[in-house]
Structures are given as C-alpha cells and as structure tokens.
Amino acid sequence: MKRAVFLDRDGVLIEEKNYLHDPVEVVVLPGAADALRRLHQSGFRLIIVTNQSGVGRGYFSMADVERVHERLRADFGKEGVHFDRIYVAPEAPDQPSHGRKPSPAFLYDARDEFRLDLSECYLVGDKLSDLECGWNAAVKACLLVRTGHGSTTERKYTARLARAQVVDNLAAAAGWILSQSAHNE
C-alpha cells in the first residue's frame, strides 16, 4: 500500500462538537464506516490528521483526546474499519507546532512511516486549513465535505476552492476517490 486517504476527524468522520473531549459524545456520521471500508478494500491506508487546539487552550487534556480516539477506534472497529495512524496537533493556533494544519508535516511523517507516494494520496476535510495541508504536501487531490464546517467553508472561500473537489459527505468523497482510482488504473 503506497497510497492513503488522510482524514480530518471532526465534521468528516464524526459529528462536529465544539471542542469534543468526552467519548460519550462521539457520533459517527452516517455512511462514514462503509465509505472507509470501501477505501481500505481498494488499497488505501486510512490516516487521521487532526488539530485539537482545546488541549493547547487548556480546555481538556491529551488523555481526553486519547479516550475520544479509543471510542472512535472501537466504533469504527465494530464496522471493520481500522485506522493506520492518528496524528494529533494539540497546540493552540498561536503556539509553535510541528504538525498543526495547514502544515504538511504529519503527511510527510506518514509518507516516511508507511512509504507512501503522496502524489497517489488524497485528503478529505471540512476546513480550508485541511485542504491547505494537502496542497502543501502535494497530494493527488483534496476534497471538501459539506458536513461539519464544510458548507460554511464552501461559502466563505469559494474562489480558493477551485483546486478542491467539493462533495456532500465522506461517502461521496470515497465514491469520487474510487472513481478516480479506477480511471487511472
């Protein structure tokens, strides 16, 4: 597997909750598990890249983030979905950070760890910073979902999204990625 789909967490995989830190509040978005299963079965690694500035702001701890991720892994695991890695940037926007999006650092880390060809990888997010992360790493394509903050992002940054594919949700993103993948094989 030399290719991956990089995924934002909140608003893409699970419902957007303001500074989610309680695992009880994790709600998987409809169709997300099936979409990820289809991507994995087609040879894509699944890698989450998430900014969690609530840690840097002092709203919650990294232990809280890990408990949310345990729940996320369990909920998706029941559906046969496994994440190869979850990269977390816990810093607030004004703090120095190795991987806070739009930095492509975590994508480069994943490239090195999993021997990925970033030109064959995709990124799916609901914010401009997600897409910029993918563009900065020169992934094959970045997709904006209209879930989470996606609809607001679409309205606010219309001109800047010319390079992105805009789709309704993760299921539509997976469908688009798989159609591109099939077309190129």
Helices and strands as residue ranges (DSSP letters): E 3-7, G 23-25, H 32-41, E 44-51, H 53-56, H 62-77, E 85-89, H 105-114, G 118-120, E 122-125, H 128-136, E 141-145, H 150-156, G 158-163, E 165-167, H 170-184
